[in-house]
Amino acid sequence: MEPSKRTVASYLVGEWLPAMQPPRLRPSTWLSYQRNLERHIIPALSDIELQRLTPAQLTAFYRRLLTSGRLDRPGGLSAKSVKNIHGALHAALKDAMRWGYVARNVADATDAPKVLTPELQVWSPAQLRVFLTQVRDDRLYAAWMLFATTGMRRGEVAGLRWSDVDLAAGRVTPRKPRIQVNYKVHVSEPKTAKGKRSLALDPATVAALRHHRARQAEERLVVGPVWEDSGLVFTWPDGSPIHPERFTKWFHQRTRTAGLPKIRLHDVRHSYATAALAAGIPAKVVSERLGHANIAITIDTYSHVLPGLDAQAAGTVARLILGEAEARRDPAVDKALTTRHPPTSSRREVKGEYPGQEEGDRGDSNPRPSGPQPDALTN
């Protein structure tokens, strides 16, 4: 490899970031990389020669970010923020190695901070129903229905166009999410390739969308020539787009009015997925409806539901094969399978048992599973 005096700053700002501009990356991803470069990476590592960058330097850099990396007030960045910065550096150094600038990716030898996944905060189906009842007369009732009955992301609902909606077939196909980075809105591509999906709608959600379209047509007549023809499903009364953050603010206001536990708008998506899995919808189907890149993400994210589904599946399949009465039979009263010895003080001890111990009462027997049971999944 040819020696070079190229610095971290000249490579990242002068070569790598321009090469990654959309459509190479999603606008939100590129802006996130740009923000982390300008605010954190370049001020700390700019003058280091790219070929002399070491894992030890990156480790020290991450440690400083965790302890004193905030720019708005004293304190450190969260582990998740530092992991995102590590992700940007790792991607940049991977390309530097591919382009022949460095012999190895030193970020591979550096451990990113571990991020503890917080426990999901979800609403039960009954709580979702309370919320939808509360917002029944809301101008954006159809949007709240989409959040609750499809698990669509905020950007997908905010960017949904009438051309993406087929009311006759009862389907929506979110193609152009509207996302915000530093409050600036960008029309993006779906988050993953699987995000380009067609979603079946239930009749109630179709009816809500029909009513919303009729109301929007009335608003257009009232506004007249100044109507902004954005093509979006959810707009202000003059047809102009609604900022995605507005959906979040309105959601919190309506949550308080309904007297429901505080959750994020994104947690409605988790609530939908949890309810679907608890209802026995196959994880593959749920994964496809959510637009996850693969089913492993779905299983990992909603693993809290799976132990109960395992017990539920065992009972359901047993009833299918054995019949209702046979599947519910208690083995303890099945005399044909009982082989107890008559009680006697002189009976021979069985290997692994002690006098007075009953069969099936061994000290090493497996306890009853302690995971969530099916009836606890809607709490």
Summary of the structure (lengths in Angstrom):
residues: 379
radius of gyration: 28.6
end to end distance: 60.4
largest distance: 101.9
contacts: 1013
relative contact order: 0.08
helix: 53%
strand: 5%
